[in-house]
Amino acid sequence: MKRPLVRDDLRSMDGYHSPQVEVDVRLNTNEAPLAPPEDFQAAFLEEAAKVDWHRYPDRAAQSLREELAALHEVEADQIFVANGSNEVLQTLCLTFGGHGRTAVTFEPTYAMYGQIARTTQCRVFEAARDLEFRITESSLEDVIDSEDPDLLFLCSPNNPTGTPESKEVVEAAVSKSRGVVVVDEAYGQFADFTAIEMLKRSEVSESLVVTRTFSKTWSMAGVRLGYCVAPPWMLPEFEKVVLPYHLDSLKQIAGRIALRFHDEMEQRVTQISDERDRVSVALSDLGLEVFSSQANFIMFRTTACGVEGDELWQRLLAKSVLIRNCSKWPGLADCLRVTVGTETENNIFLEALEGAIK
Ligand SMILES: Cc1ncc(COP(=O)(O)O)c(C=O)c1O
């Protein structure tokens, strides 16, 4: 039997690869180490029991959008919700990318910007960060001048390096670029600055979009819920490319109820930040090169301890500890990234690591 041919441009592409294997300690995808509070779960089950299973969900997700708008002090017509921030990114690429258009990423960064943009047949230009993984204003200006991007992706704090983006860089990107500037704040609650400030009514920036997710700090990776804050004119454009009723009723309930537990979420952020600082010091004490992080993960280079990144990653896996192997990413030779887990998980990781580098 002959197999139909997939699109020419897809044949040379790889899918998203992050191993899902059974291990004792899983610190590879930057999820929250703790589930949402029990009261959240009880309130969710109570509302879920009232769902009209035979009816489509509220297509506009109005209540959820209003509540998110109140949280960020913007208007509901600035909030677009989707199945994880990946679907938000896809919606942005479908709206502003596509054939004959250009997206710019600053490598190393979250791999899905390039991946999703390419699936819309958008050309992707990978610009470089400096040695400390920062984007300088001059490199930003150069790439905007040379590539004239339709989409420019910033990630703050950046995955996998943990580097936050400065307000100056975001402002420079918005003022210089003709295209849309996307600031991915999947880990935004860990950083001091949020670009959402630039989308408040008094100074709505017409070309800025800030994406957020419930997958990380909200402890809801299993639910797949994300959103963006955008200027109001973009929302009707997003509606043209997104599938009708894409956000199911249960997800809308989960999101609304999660927001009632905002204080608990902030407490988790504080706890995780404290643990991150403790683990960072312990990694430095083991002689590793540790990159300063403003997120719930830490990237480190293994060169100084005399074991290659790949090898160390394998040795940890053999001890049933799974972290992220970034050593094949551009500019990240021998780099690994560990998600901050519970105190117990972090201790198991550190002990396994100490044994693995001896
Ligand atoms: C920077 C960044 N953006 C977006 C995502 C995707 O998140 P979601 O689960 O909301 O699709 C991730 C997930 O790891 C991420 O690291």
The ligand as an SDF file (V2000), in Angstrom:
LIG
                    3D

 16 16  0  0  0  0  0  0  0  0999 V2000
    8.7920   29.1670   27.9050 C   0  0  0  0  0  0  0  0  0  0  0  0
    7.6310   28.2580   27.7480 C   0  0  0  0  0  0  0  0  0  0  0  0
    6.5660   28.6790   27.0700 N   0  0  0  0  0  0  0  0  0  0  0  0
    5.4900   27.8970   26.9000 C   0  0  0  0  0  0  0  0  0  0  0  0
    5.4560   26.6210   27.3980 C   0  0  0  0  0  0  0  0  0  0  0  0
    4.2490   25.7790   27.1420 C   0  0  0  0  0  0  0  0  0  0  0  0
    3.4030   25.7840   28.1780 O   0  0  0  0  0  0  0  0  0  0  0  0
    1.9430   25.1990   28.1160 P   0  0  0  0  0  0  0  0  0  0  0  0
    1.9540   24.0030   29.0030 O   0  0  0  0  0  0  0  0  0  0  0  0
    1.0990   26.3100   28.6450 O   0  0  0  0  0  0  0  0  0  0  0  0
    1.6130   24.8710   26.6980 O   0  0  0  0  0  0  0  0  0  0  0  0
    6.5370   26.1280   28.1190 C   0  0  0  0  0  0  0  0  0  0  0  0
    6.5360   24.7660   28.6450 C   0  0  0  0  0  0  0  0  0  0  0  0
    7.4940   24.2120   29.0510 O   0  0  0  0  0  0  0  0  0  0  0  0
    7.6560   26.9750   28.2870 C   0  0  0  0  0  0  0  0  0  0  0  0
    8.7500   26.5610   28.9370 O   0  0  0  0  0  0  0  0  0  0  0  0
  1  2  1  0
  2  3  1  0
  2 15  2  0
  3  4  2  0
  4  5  1  0
  5  6  1  0
  5 12  2  0
  6  7  1  0
  7  8  1  0
  8  9  2  0
  8 10  1  0
  8 11  1  0
 12 13  1  0
 12 15  1  0
 13 14  2  0
 15 16  1  0
M  END
$$$$
